[in-house]
C-alpha cells in the first residue's frame, strides 16, 4: 500500500472526500428474492417383519475355528506383534461394511442385491442418454417401470425372473433384500461366538446395495442409496424395528453397480 509522506497529500485527499457526491434515487423496481428452500420432513417407518436368525457357536468350536483360520493365513509381522482371528468362518458371508459399537459388538452389512437387482449402466449403454436426464429418484423409478414393464418381458431376457411370476420385469429388481448382522463375543474369551441377523430390508425398486454402517452409542446408521438411514431398536429386544431417513436423493442416475452412497461418516 502507498504511504502518504506530506501534509499536502493529506490535505488533497481531505478536499476530495468533502466534495459532494450525487446520491442515486432509490429504485422502485421489485427486488428479486430467492424462495426459501423447503425442508424435507424426516421419514420414520417400521421395518418389515423378518426372521432374526442367530448363529451360535460353543466356546470350544469358536476357538478351534479361530485358530484354524489364523493358521491358514501367512502374514509377516513386526517384532512384538501378534495376529489372531476374532470372528471365524460361519459368522457372516459377503460382508461390505463393518463398525464396532461401544460394547465391542461388530455390525456387518451383507449384500444380496449386487449383480442381481442393482443395475450397472455398463451393461445397458443404450440407457445412458436417458439416465443423464433424470432429475430425481422418481425419474429413475419411472424409467425402470417403463422399460421393464411386464409387457416388455420378452425383450428383457437378460433379467432373471427372480420372483418366479413368469415375467421378467421391474418387480424382479425388488426380490432380494440386504442384511445387517451383529457379531459378538458373548463369553469374553477373545473370539466371537454369536452372529445375529438384526435387519433384513432395503429392496425398493431404486435401492442400491447396503454399503456401510456406523454404530454410535445406542443407534446404528447405514447408507444405501438413495438414503442415509438411522436405525433404531425401540423395544430393546436386540433387533432393528424402525428406520428413519435422514437424507434422501443420492444415486439419481444409473451408475456402476455397487458404487452408490458410501460411508455414513
C-alpha positions as CSV (number, residue, x, y, z in Angstrom):
1,X,0.0,0.0,0.0
2,X,1.3,3.5,-0.9
3,X,2.3,5.7,2.1
4,X,1.4,9.4,2.2
5,X,4.5,11.4,3.2
6,X,3.4,15.0,3.0
7,X,0.7,17.2,4.6
8,X,-0.1,18.4,1.1
9,X,-1.1,15.0,0.1
10,X,-3.3,14.6,3.2
11,X,-5.0,17.9,2.5
12,X,-5.7,16.9,-1.1
13,X,-7.4,13.7,0.0
14,X,-9.5,15.5,2.6
15,X,-10.7,18.0,0.0
16,X,-11.7,15.2,-2.4
17,X,-13.5,13.5,0.5
18,X,-15.5,16.7,1.2
19,X,-16.8,17.0,-2.4
20,X,-20.5,16.3,-2.8
21,X,-21.3,13.0,-4.4
22,X,-24.7,12.6,-6.1
23,X,-26.8,10.1,-4.4
24,X,-28.9,7.9,-6.7
25,X,-32.6,7.9,-6.3
26,X,-34.0,4.7,-4.7
27,X,-35.2,2.2,-7.2
28,X,-38.8,1.4,-7.4
29,X,-38.3,-1.9,-9.3
30,X,-39.2,-5.1,-7.3
31,X,-36.3,-6.8,-5.7
32,X,-35.8,-10.4,-6.8
33,X,-35.9,-12.8,-3.9
34,X,-35.0,-16.4,-3.6
35,X,-37.7,-18.7,-2.4
36,X,-36.8,-20.3,0.9
37,X,-35.6,-23.9,0.5
38,X,-38.3,-26.4,1.5
39,X,-37.2,-28.8,4.3
40,X,-38.0,-32.4,3.7
41,X,-39.5,-33.9,6.9
42,X,-37.8,-36.9,8.4
43,X,-39.5,-40.1,7.3
44,X,-39.7,-42.7,10.1
45,X,-41.2,-46.1,9.2
46,X,-41.4,-49.6,10.7
47,X,-39.1,-52.2,9.4
48,X,-40.9,-55.1,7.6
49,X,-41.1,-58.3,9.6
50,X,-38.2,-60.8,9.2
51,X,-36.8,-63.8,11.0
52,X,-33.9,-62.7,13.2
53,X,-31.7,-65.7,12.6
54,X,-28.9,-66.4,15.1
55,X,-25.7,-68.4,14.6
56,X,-24.3,-69.6,18.0
57,X,-21.1,-71.5,18.4
58,X,-19.9,-73.2,21.5
59,X,-16.7,-71.6,23.0
60,X,-14.6,-74.6,22.0
61,X,-15.9,-74.6,18.5
62,X,-15.4,-70.9,18.1
63,X,-11.8,-71.1,19.4
64,X,-10.9,-74.1,17.2
65,X,-12.3,-72.3,14.1
66,X,-10.4,-69.2,15.0
67,X,-7.2,-71.0,15.4
68,X,-7.6,-72.9,12.2
69,X,-8.5,-69.7,10.3
70,X,-5.4,-68.0,11.7
71,X,-3.2,-70.9,10.8
72,X,-4.3,-70.7,7.1
73,X,-3.1,-67.1,6.9
74,X,0.6,-66.4,6.2
75,X,1.3,-62.8,7.3
76,X,4.7,-61.4,8.2
77,X,4.6,-59.4,11.5
78,X,6.9,-56.9,13.0
79,X,8.6,-58.0,16.3
80,X,6.3,-57.7,19.3
81,X,3.0,-58.0,17.3
82,X,0.6,-60.9,17.3
83,X,-2.2,-61.7,14.9
84,X,-5.4,-63.6,15.8
85,X,-8.7,-64.2,14.2
86,X,-11.6,-62.7,16.1
87,X,-14.6,-63.7,14.0
88,X,-14.2,-67.2,12.5
89,X,-15.9,-68.6,9.4
90,X,-19.6,-69.0,9.7
91,X,-20.4,-65.7,11.3
92,X,-21.4,-63.8,8.1
93,X,-20.9,-64.1,4.4
94,X,-20.4,-61.4,1.7
95,X,-19.6,-58.5,4.1
96,X,-19.2,-55.0,2.9
97,X,-19.1,-52.5,5.8
98,X,-18.2,-53.0,9.5
99,X,-18.4,-50.9,12.6
100,X,-17.8,-51.7,16.3
101,X,-20.2,-50.3,18.9
102,X,-19.3,-49.1,22.4
103,X,-19.8,-52.6,23.8
104,X,-17.4,-54.2,21.4
105,X,-20.0,-55.8,19.2
106,X,-19.4,-55.7,15.4
107,X,-22.1,-54.6,13.0
108,X,-21.6,-56.0,9.4
109,X,-23.5,-55.3,6.3
110,X,-24.3,-58.1,3.8
111,X,-25.4,-57.7,0.2
112,X,-27.6,-59.9,-1.9
113,X,-28.6,-57.3,-4.5
114,X,-25.1,-56.9,-6.1
115,X,-25.2,-58.3,-9.6
116,X,-28.8,-59.2,-9.2
117,X,-31.2,-56.3,-8.5
118,X,-28.8,-53.3,-8.7
119,X,-28.3,-52.2,-12.3
120,X,-24.9,-51.5,-13.8
121,X,-25.1,-48.9,-16.6
122,X,-22.1,-50.5,-18.4
123,X,-24.3,-53.4,-19.3
124,X,-27.0,-51.1,-20.7
125,X,-25.3,-48.5,-22.7
126,X,-28.4,-47.7,-24.6
127,X,-29.8,-46.3,-21.4
128,X,-27.1,-43.8,-20.8
129,X,-28.7,-40.8,-22.6
130,X,-32.0,-41.3,-20.7
131,X,-30.1,-41.8,-17.4
132,X,-28.3,-38.5,-17.5
133,X,-31.7,-36.7,-18.0
134,X,-33.0,-37.9,-14.6
135,X,-33.6,-35.0,-12.2
136,X,-34.5,-37.1,-9.2
137,X,-35.0,-40.6,-7.9
138,X,-38.6,-40.7,-9.1
139,X,-37.4,-40.2,-12.7
140,X,-35.3,-43.2,-12.2
141,X,-38.2,-45.2,-10.8
142,X,-40.4,-44.2,-13.7
143,X,-37.8,-45.2,-16.2
144,X,-37.4,-48.7,-14.8
145,X,-41.2,-49.2,-14.6
146,X,-41.4,-48.2,-18.3
147,X,-38.6,-50.1,-19.9
148,X,-39.0,-53.1,-17.6
149,X,-42.8,-53.2,-17.8
150,X,-44.4,-56.7,-17.8
151,X,-45.4,-56.3,-21.5
152,X,-41.7,-55.9,-22.4
153,X,-40.7,-59.2,-20.7
154,X,-39.7,-60.9,-23.9
155,X,-37.3,-58.1,-24.7
156,X,-35.6,-58.3,-21.3
157,X,-34.3,-61.9,-21.3
158,X,-31.1,-60.6,-19.6
159,X,-33.2,-60.1,-16.4
160,X,-33.8,-63.2,-14.3
161,X,-37.3,-63.9,-13.2
162,X,-36.3,-63.8,-9.5
163,X,-39.8,-63.8,-8.1
164,X,-41.0,-66.7,-10.4
165,X,-44.1,-65.0,-11.7
166,X,-43.3,-65.8,-15.3
167,X,-42.5,-62.2,-16.2
168,X,-39.1,-60.5,-16.4
169,X,-40.0,-57.1,-15.2
170,X,-39.1,-54.3,-12.7
171,X,-40.6,-56.3,-9.9
172,X,-37.7,-58.7,-10.1
173,X,-35.5,-55.8,-9.0
174,X,-37.3,-55.8,-5.7
175,X,-36.7,-59.5,-4.9
176,X,-33.5,-59.6,-2.9
177,X,-33.1,-57.8,0.5
178,X,-30.0,-56.5,2.2
179,X,-29.0,-57.7,5.7
180,X,-27.3,-56.3,8.8
181,X,-25.7,-58.7,11.3
182,X,-24.4,-58.1,14.8
183,X,-21.4,-60.3,15.8
184,X,-20.2,-60.5,19.4
185,X,-18.0,-62.4,21.9
186,X,-20.6,-63.4,24.5
187,X,-18.2,-65.1,27.0
188,X,-15.3,-62.7,26.8
189,X,-12.6,-65.2,25.7
190,X,-11.5,-63.0,22.8
191,X,-13.3,-64.9,20.0
192,X,-16.7,-64.1,18.5
193,X,-19.2,-66.9,19.1
194,X,-22.6,-65.4,18.1
195,X,-23.9,-63.7,15.0
196,X,-27.5,-62.4,14.8
197,X,-29.4,-61.0,11.9
198,X,-30.8,-57.7,13.2
199,X,-32.2,-56.3,10.0
200,X,-33.4,-57.6,6.6
201,X,-34.8,-54.9,4.3
202,X,-34.0,-52.3,1.6
203,X,-35.4,-53.9,-1.6
204,X,-37.1,-50.9,-3.1
205,X,-37.0,-50.7,-6.9
206,X,-34.4,-47.9,-6.7
207,X,-32.4,-49.3,-3.8
208,X,-28.7,-49.7,-4.2
209,X,-26.6,-52.1,-2.1
210,X,-26.2,-51.7,1.7
211,X,-22.8,-50.1,1.6
212,X,-21.6,-49.2,5.1
213,X,-22.6,-48.9,8.7
214,X,-21.8,-46.7,11.7
215,X,-22.6,-47.8,15.2
216,X,-22.8,-44.8,17.6
217,X,-24.0,-45.0,21.2
218,X,-27.3,-46.9,21.0
219,X,-28.1,-46.3,17.4
220,X,-26.9,-47.5,14.0
221,X,-26.6,-45.6,10.7
222,X,-26.4,-47.2,7.3
223,X,-26.0,-45.9,3.8
224,X,-28.0,-47.4,0.9
225,X,-28.8,-45.0,-2.0
226,X,-31.0,-43.1,-2.2
227,X,-31.0,-42.7,1.6
228,X,-28.9,-42.3,4.7
229,X,-30.9,-44.3,7.4
230,X,-31.0,-44.0,11.1
231,X,-31.9,-47.5,12.5
232,X,-33.4,-47.9,16.0
233,X,-34.3,-50.8,18.3
234,X,-37.2,-49.1,20.1
235,X,-38.2,-52.1,22.3
236,X,-34.7,-53.2,23.3
237,X,-35.1,-56.7,22.0
238,X,-31.8,-56.6,20.1
239,X,-33.4,-56.3,16.7
240,X,-33.9,-53.2,14.5
241,X,-37.6,-52.3,14.2
242,X,-37.7,-48.7,13.0
243,X,-35.8,-46.9,10.2
244,X,-35.7,-43.1,9.7
245,X,-34.4,-41.5,6.5
246,X,-32.1,-38.6,7.4
247,X,-31.3,-37.7,3.8
248,X,-32.8,-38.8,0.5
249,X,-31.9,-38.3,-3.1
250,X,-28.5,-39.8,-3.8
251,X,-27.9,-42.2,-6.7
252,X,-30.2,-40.4,-9.1
253,X,-28.5,-41.7,-12.2
254,X,-27.9,-45.4,-13.1
255,X,-24.3,-45.9,-12.3
256,X,-21.7,-48.6,-11.9
257,X,-23.2,-51.4,-9.8
258,X,-22.5,-51.1,-6.1
259,X,-20.9,-47.6,-6.4
260,X,-23.6,-45.6,-4.7
261,X,-23.7,-43.9,-1.3
262,X,-20.6,-44.9,0.7
263,X,-19.7,-44.3,4.4
264,X,-22.1,-42.6,6.8
265,X,-19.0,-40.7,8.2
